[in-house]
Amino acid sequence: MVIRRVGPLSCAKVAGLLYLILGFVIGACFSLFAVAGSFAGGAEGFFPMFMGAGAIVILPIFYGGFGFVGTLIMASLFNFVVGITGGVEVDAS
């Protein structure tokens, strides 16, 4: 079987969702460390706690958006290069 084309928008939607999920996981870890550091006395005030809680919202949006755009560009470049080289041979047995 030879892959000669991929749907850029389809690939971008899937990758964007996967990066969004990854952003939630990384944001949750970042938030946990920021809140723990704030409670441990590493910083004064509530600013570090708000930054940590904001990571749960901000990071998934950025990860999902950049993952979507990056995959859209790479899938389009893949289609261009595959048009020149003839395709990618895959043995699915």
N, C-alpha and C positions, 0 to 999 in steps of 0.2 A: 504494500500500500504506500502511496506517495502523497504527502500533504502538499498541496499546491496553493492553498489559500486558507486564511482564518478570518473570521468576522471580527474586525477591530472593536466595534462597539460591544459585541457580545463578550469578548475577552476582557474589555475594560470594565464592564459591569461586574463580572465575576471577581476580577482582581480588586476593584474598588471596595466591594463588600468584604473580601478577605482582609484587606488592609484596614478597613473600618473596625473589624473584630480585633485585629492585632492592636489597633490604636486603643481600644477599650482595655485590653489586657495590660499594655504598657502604661496607659494612663492610670489605671488602678494601682499598679505597682508604684509609680511615681507619686501618686497621691498618698499612698500608705507610708512611704518613706518621708515625705514632706511633713505629714501630720505627726509621725513618730519623732522626727527631728525637732519639731516645734514643741512637743510635749517634753522632750528630753532636755529642753533648755538651750538648744542650739541657736535660737533666734527669739527676739522679743516681739510681742504683739501677735495679732491674728493674721498678718499678711502671708506668712508661709503656709498657714492652714488653708487660706483662700486660694493660693497658688496651687496647692496640691489638689484641692477639690475642683479647681478649674481645669486641671489636666484631664479629668475624666470627660470633660466636654470638648476641650480644645484639641487634644491629641487625636481622637478618632476622626474629627472633621478634617484635620490636615492630612492625616495618614490616608484616609479614604479618598480625599480629593486628589492628592499627589499620586496615589496609586492608580486612580482612574485615568488621569491625564498621561502619566508615564506609560501605562500599559497600552493606551490608545495610540500613542506615538510609536511604541515599539512594535505593536501588531501591524501598524501601517508600514513601517520600515521592513518588517518581516515579509509582508506581501510583496513589496517592491523587490527585495533581494531574492525571494523565491522565484519571482517572475524572470529574473536574470539567470539564476542557477538551475532552475528546473524542478525544484521541490526538495522535500526532506523525506528520505526513505525510512519507513517505520515497519518493523516486523512485529505484528500483534498476534502471536501464536500462543 
